[in-house]
């Protein structure tokens, strides 16, 4: 990539004003529907309800606009990350709460769309893959790990490798759901379907690690 383009991508964007919000919303809709390569500036301007001149005044490069949309999506994902409110409750209660949240996040339409885009564009924008992982999967993993350490210190769980156990728990919560969602086999999941997987994940995890 030419140095001038790199510099363009690194410029800070003024993230204020109604027009900016319109541009970001329009771009989000188009990128989520079409991906980066197929998205056109004309379509983005039309979806945002602004002129191309206004769009270019904020984002002179489509790459810069895509990166801003992806960063905003990662921020939204981080806000939806696990919230383990009562870590002093019994492991089954805390882990069930976490599993129910995870199955909901995993099957959410927004999560699936941003996951597909980041995977599709990771060669073009490797920094997006890292940003997506750090704002979502890694954040959730860290929160589960913190609880597991707490439960081990209280003698409720017996775990030698906390990080591995946290990853295992997350993968258990994907059973029957993630692959069906990511390949488009199923787009809507009922509360009962998510709860079935969540409770089975907790049962399996405690069968291995309960003290």
Order of alpha helices (4+ residues) and beta strands (2+ residues): alpha-alpha-alpha-alpha-alpha-alpha-alpha-alpha-alpha-alpha-alpha-alpha
